[in-house]
Amino acid sequence: MTKLLLATAFALLITAPSHAQDVVQLPDGHTALNISATESVDVEQDLLIASLRIQSEGKDSKAVQKEINDAMAQAVALAKKSTSLKIETGQYYVSPDYRYIETPTDTNERVLDKWRGSQTLMIKSENAEDVLNITGQIQDMGFMMNSLDYQLSPKKYDEVRDSLMETTIKALNDRAKRVATALGKTSVDIVEINIDSNNYSPRPVYARAAKVEMMSMSADAMPAPTAESGETSVSMTINARAIIK
């Protein structure tokens, strides 16, 4: 259930003296009005994103890479069985790990000790149950969890913004009419309008208490993680210029 919060602000601009270069002289009885309105709504997040990684280490770099490659191939193949999931592979690195040994000449010599490697896998979907079930199975394959985040999907964000646009414009009109009435005016014409171009940058909310039931499993299988969505605040601000008379 969403909660709607309305905040409106306005500024009244009386016609400036004729010597101001950027102000159009208005006919008698007309007043220019700069006004803005903002509406916001808390929306339940609908996109669950799991990030996992496979790690390996050993004396031979090829063996380390083979272990990572094999594990990632199996995990991707498993995740692809569910058509609701979007899958992305992330950073892949293999690097040497050195240690120092003391030589007969009492100096320290750096020698290669082992190789370390890792690759990440990201799984996301609006079907949280599918994400959690597959994530549990992949963890059982030796993957470790980097993060489990809920976000608001871009699609839902756009839908909410469209609905906010309509209610914000109505609030803007209502406020302009009230200003006109307070000034003893009878007519309001909106001559310019600007809708903010707020680009969506989702802020992850880390998963917490259980909401989605876990799948049935054997006694020694990795239990699926649990997650509950939070809320994202979506807002829209509209600025307008009106002539009241």
C-alpha positions in Angstrom: 0.0 0.0 0.0 1.4 3.4 -1.0 1.5 6.5 1.0 1.0 9.8 -0.8 2.8 12.9 0.4 2.1 16.2 -1.2 4.2 19.3 -0.8 3.6 22.4 -2.8 5.5 25.6 -3.0 4.9 28.8 -4.9 6.5 32.2 -5.5 4.5 35.2 -6.6 6.3 37.5 -9.1 4.8 41.0 -9.5 5.6 42.7 -12.7 9.0 44.3 -12.4 9.8 47.9 -13.4 10.1 48.7 -17.1 13.9 49.1 -16.9 14.4 45.3 -16.1 15.8 43.8 -19.4 14.4 40.2 -18.9 10.8 41.0 -17.9 8.0 41.5 -20.4 5.7 44.4 -19.6 2.2 43.1 -18.8 -1.1 44.9 -19.5 -2.8 46.5 -16.6 -4.6 44.1 -14.3 -2.3 41.2 -15.3 0.2 39.5 -12.9 2.9 37.0 -13.7 3.1 34.1 -11.3 5.9 31.6 -10.9 4.7 28.5 -9.2 5.8 24.9 -8.4 4.3 21.8 -7.0 5.9 18.6 -5.8 4.3 15.2 -5.1 6.0 12.1 -3.9 4.8 8.5 -3.2 6.4 5.5 -1.5 6.3 2.5 -3.8 7.1 -1.1 -2.9 10.2 -2.3 -4.6 9.7 -5.1 -7.1 13.1 -6.1 -8.5 15.3 -8.5 -6.5 19.0 -8.7 -7.4 21.4 -11.3 -6.2 25.2 -11.0 -6.7 27.3 -14.1 -6.1 30.9 -15.0 -6.7 33.0 -18.2 -7.2 36.5 -18.2 -5.8 39.4 -20.5 -6.3 43.1 -20.7 -5.4 45.9 -23.1 -6.2 49.5 -23.5 -7.3 48.6 -23.7 -11.0 46.9 -20.7 -12.7 45.3 -22.9 -15.4 43.7 -25.2 -12.8 42.3 -22.1 -10.9 40.8 -20.8 -14.1 39.4 -24.1 -15.0 37.7 -24.5 -11.7 36.1 -21.0 -12.0 35.1 -21.6 -15.6 33.4 -25.0 -14.9 31.6 -23.6 -11.8 30.4 -20.5 -13.7 29.2 -22.6 -16.7 27.1 -24.9 -14.4 25.6 -21.9 -12.5 24.7 -20.1 -15.6 23.1 -23.2 -17.2 21.1 -23.7 -14.0 19.9 -20.1 -13.8 18.9 -20.2 -17.5 16.4 -22.9 -16.8 14.1 -20.2 -15.3 12.8 -17.9 -18.0 11.9 -15.2 -15.5 15.6 -14.6 -14.6 18.0 -12.1 -16.1 21.6 -13.2 -15.8 24.9 -11.3 -16.0 28.4 -12.4 -15.5 30.7 -9.8 -13.8 34.3 -9.2 -13.0 36.7 -12.1 -13.6 40.2 -11.9 -12.3 43.1 -14.2 -11.6 46.2 -12.9 -9.8 49.4 -14.2 -8.2 49.9 -14.4 -4.5 53.5 -14.0 -3.3 55.3 -14.7 -0.1 58.8 -13.9 1.2 61.4 -16.5 2.2 64.7 -15.9 3.9 67.7 -16.8 1.9 71.1 -18.1 3.1 72.4 -14.5 2.6 69.9 -13.2 5.2 67.9 -11.4 2.5 64.2 -11.8 1.8 63.2 -13.2 -1.6 59.8 -12.9 -3.1 58.4 -16.2 -4.5 55.1 -17.2 -6.0 53.0 -18.9 -3.4 49.7 -19.5 -5.3 47.1 -18.1 -7.6 43.8 -16.6 -6.6 40.8 -16.1 -8.9 37.2 -15.0 -8.7 34.2 -14.3 -11.0 30.8 -12.8 -10.1 27.3 -13.7 -11.3 24.3 -11.4 -11.1 20.8 -12.7 -11.1 17.7 -10.4 -11.1 14.0 -10.7 -11.6 10.7 -9.3 -10.5 9.9 -12.9 -9.5 11.6 -12.9 -6.1 10.8 -16.6 -5.4 12.7 -17.7 -8.5 15.7 -15.6 -7.6 15.9 -17.0 -4.0 15.4 -20.6 -5.1 18.1 -20.5 -7.8 20.4 -18.5 -5.5 20.2 -21.1 -2.8 21.1 -23.9 -5.3 24.1 -21.9 -6.7 25.3 -21.2 -3.1 25.2 -25.0 -2.7 27.6 -25.3 -5.6 30.3 -23.3 -3.7 29.3 -19.7 -4.7 29.3 -17.0 -2.0 26.9 -14.2 -1.7 28.1 -10.7 -2.4 24.8 -8.9 -1.9 21.0 -9.5 -2.1 19.2 -6.2 -2.9 15.7 -5.0 -3.6 15.2 -2.1 -6.0 12.4 -0.4 -7.9 12.4 -1.6 -11.5 12.8 1.1 -14.2 9.5 0.0 -15.7 7.6 0.6 -12.4 9.4 3.8 -11.8 8.2 5.2 -15.1 4.7 4.1 -14.5 4.7 5.8 -11.1 6.2 9.0 -12.5 3.5 9.2 -15.2 0.7 9.0 -12.6 2.5 11.6 -10.5 2.7 13.9 -13.4 -1.1 14.1 -13.7 -1.7 14.6 -9.9 1.1 17.2 -9.7 -0.3 19.2 -12.6 -3.7 19.2 -10.9 -2.1 20.4 -7.7 -0.3 23.1 -9.6 -3.5 24.3 -11.2 -5.4 24.3 -7.9 -2.7 26.3 -6.2 -2.6 28.9 -9.1 -6.4 29.3 -8.8 -6.1 29.9 -5.1 -3.5 32.6 -5.6 -5.7 34.3 -8.2 -8.6 34.3 -5.9 -6.6 35.7 -3.0 -5.5 38.5 -5.3 -9.0 39.2 -6.5 -8.3 37.9 -10.0 -10.7 35.7 -12.0 -8.7 34.0 -14.7 -5.5 31.9 -14.8 -3.6 31.0 -17.9 -0.6 28.6 -17.7 1.9 29.9 -20.3 5.0 27.9 -19.5 5.6 24.5 -17.8 8.7 22.6 -16.9 8.7 19.0 -15.6 11.8 17.9 -13.9 14.0 15.3 -15.7 14.9 13.4 -12.6 16.9 10.4 -13.8 16.3 7.3 -11.8 19.3 6.1 -9.8 18.1 3.1 -7.7 19.4 2.8 -4.2 19.7 -0.8 -3.1 17.9 -1.9 0.1 19.6 -4.9 1.5 17.3 -7.9 2.0 16.1 -8.6 5.5 13.3 -10.6 7.1 11.6 -13.5 5.4 8.8 -12.9 3.0 9.1 -15.6 0.3 8.9 -19.2 1.4 11.9 -21.4 0.8 11.7 -24.4 -1.6 11.6 -27.9 -0.3 15.1 -29.4 0.1 17.1 -32.2 1.5 18.6 -32.1 5.0 22.1 -31.3 3.8 21.2 -28.8 1.0 22.0 -25.1 1.2 18.8 -23.3 2.4 17.6 -20.6 0.1 18.1 -17.0 1.3 15.1 -15.0 2.4 14.3 -11.4 1.4 11.6 -8.8 2.0 11.1 -5.7 -0.2 11.3 -2.2 1.1 10.0 1.0 -0.4 11.4 3.6 -2.7 10.3 7.2 -2.6 9.4 8.6 -6.1 8.9 12.3 -6.6 8.1 14.8 -9.3 8.4 18.5 -9.3 6.7 20.7 -11.9 7.5 24.4 -12.3 5.2 26.7 -14.2 4.7 30.3 -15.2 1.1 31.6 -15.3 -0.6 34.9 -16.0 -3.5 35.8 -13.7 -5.9 38.6 -14.5 
